[in-house]
Amino acid sequence: MKILNIKFFNFRNLENTSINLSSRINVFYGKNAQGKTSILEAIYFNSTGISFRTRKSSEIIKYNENSILSNIEYEDNITRNNIAVRYENILNSKKEFFFNKKKINQTDFYGKVNVIAYIPEDIILINGSPKNRRDFLDIEISQIDRGYLENLKNYNRILKIRNKYLKENLVKNPEYEIYEQEFIKYGARIIYSRIEYIKSLSIMLNLLYRKLFNSEQELSIKYENSSYKLSKLKIEDIEEELKKELIEKKFREMKYKFSLVGPHKDDFKFLLNNYEVKVNASQGEKKSIIFALKLSEIDIVKKNKKENPIIIIDDITSYFDEERRTSILEYLHKKDIQVLISSTDKLKIDSQNFYIKKGGVFVDKS
């Protein structure tokens, strides 16, 4: 999969423009606060419908404007296609999605273009809260599994209803039992998908980390939950475990008036030589682990989608020295992966270079 062209209008401080991209390595370089990261953000937003910098789409609209439009032309293993996202920050703010100029819903849009982004803020996947890690899982699994995204939307909808019933002391209402069964059904499906994904991810993560960063260390991911026996991989088994925990914590939930059970409470941790990375690893090790995590997703996407994703790397010069950058980019080059990089300096690599200044994008032909 390769992005051929992106057009964007009213995106942050960027000039409205159209950019033709190389199928291999593209470098956007220039001084700080010129718009380099915003270009990568625009590509990610157009591919996923969300920003990697903010949850509020209104924040990415250019000052004094009230709408945003971005359009990507890309090619996959079969043909060329076009996707677009339009967002209007009006009274009833809404986001619209298009595929080959036909309006579609977000579930059908998500995963058309698979993008894996590595940004400095990704360190929160180790140092941050469990929610940061759950959000990461949800985004990555949803790109390759539309069913997971649908289950997640249904679960979150029912979770809100369940919390409302708990808050208003309506747990004896006959409707509550109906929602409880749906809560268990969708919760078990989400947990099952997460277990399978982490199992595959952990194997690939260890292999890549040893190959690129430290061959003498063992890296793994452990999925954490208070009650599920994770060796059981049948959805029916997970449903039974969920039911048991709901019974055990029924009175606590009634006391605190919100849901204490379910995949919205789960977490995962990184282990390096069986020691928790968050507590024991150095900052350099943490950066390398996160990058290995992102690279591991490539093989998972390739396995499920039968084609490579697109890789976005923000601020590569501040994270890796020249030797490590060369090793990483050679690895991606061998896999025939399109890479989009931002950097304060022009890199000493074979790439299509774009100079960014005051929101303008200038093709470097030197």
Buried (B, 14 or more C-beta within 10 A) or exposed (E): BBBBEBBBBBBBEBEEBEBEBBEBBBBBBBEEEBBBBBBBBBBBBBBBBBBBBEEEBEEBBBEEEEEBBBBBBBBBEEEEBBBBBBBBBEEEEEBBBBBEEEEBEBBEBBBBBBBBBBBEEBBBBBEBEBEBBBBBBBBBBBBBBEEBBBBBBBBEEBBEBBBEBBEEEEBEEEEBEEBBEBBBBBBBBBBBBBBEBBEBBBBBBBBBBBEBBBEEBEBBBBBBBEEBEBEBEEBEBBBBBBBEBBEEBEEEBEEEEEBBBBBBBBBBBBBBEEEEBBEEBEEEBBBBBBBBBBBBBBBBBBEBBEBBBBBBBBBBBEBBEEEBBBEBBEBBBEBEBBBBBBBBEBBEBEBBBBBBEEBBBEEEEE
